[in-house]
Amino acid sequence: MMPTNLYRLRLFYASLLIAFLSTFSTTQAKRASHDSGSATTVVIDAGHGGYDRGGIPGQMVAEKEMTLDVAQRLKKTLAASGYRVVMTRDSDVFVPLGTRVAIANSYSNAIFVSIHFNSAKRSGAGGIETYFFNRESLPLASAIHYFVAGGAPSSNRSVRRRGYYVLRKTTVPAVLVECGFLTNPTEAAYAQTASYRQKLAEEIAAGVRGRNSVGGALTTTRVATGESIPLQPYIDQTKVAKSERHKSKRSHKKSARRKKKSSKPAGSEAEAASKNQEG
């Protein structure tokens, strides 16, 4: 009797081990398949925070508050669609740029979306801009801009390539969305309504979901998320800062020479300089 019971006991434990290994193998296979597919982790970066209010001196609406609210709404929208969402900040705290980048880079299969609002000295400046730097980020920038610019009542200021730190240092597809100008009275009024911030979150989410549907054809017609989304043309601003500095130095020298020959007030020149800085 004893040898038979021992044999049955060994057979029972062997069966358990086989079942465990089979389940573990299936789980690992599903996880590997999941990780090798399209990115499902979205790192949402609410711009500014803490002592960094954002915007320009004297700006009435705090950018850090608007970005956090849109980011939190975006988090809920994407989570409801099954995405894993990571926030670089989920409260009014200051997070260094290096830390934001480190969070994004810690996920190998992710995308990074930084949310901002624009500002300018000229109150008439307005519109939606979306920035990217690395080439692999262009489809994501195209999709998000396509929906945000198409769904917002503001003007379309295009997709732009520029070397912002959080775009240049990330190793995953990364974009920075400027959701309008808080120094523009109309756009600031929009941003201060919960329904509009929810709309922005939903349009950004639509862009995230549709990033793999971006095609090469350019069209101005909006289409459903599941259909082909046109690859957006972009303005390359990677060398703007350098060229603007040189231009500014030349303008300063010319202005100094003209001062001796003319009594023209300096206000108009200051206004022109501010216009050059808006882009």
Secondary structure, 3 states (H helix, E strand, C coil): CHHHHHHHHHHHHHHHHHHHHHHHHHHHHHHHHHHHCCCCEEEEEECCECCECCCCCCCCCCHHHHHHHHHHHHHHHHHHCCCEEEECCCCCCCCCHHHHHHHHHCCCCEEEEEEEEECCCCCCCCCEEEEECCHHHHHHHHHHHHHHHHHCCCCEEEEEECCCHHHHCCCCCEEEEEEEECCCHHHHHHHCCHHHHHHHHHHHHHHHHCHHHEECCCCCCCCCCCCCEECCCEEECCCHHHHHHHHHHHHHHHHHHHHHHCCCCCHHHHHHHHHHHCC
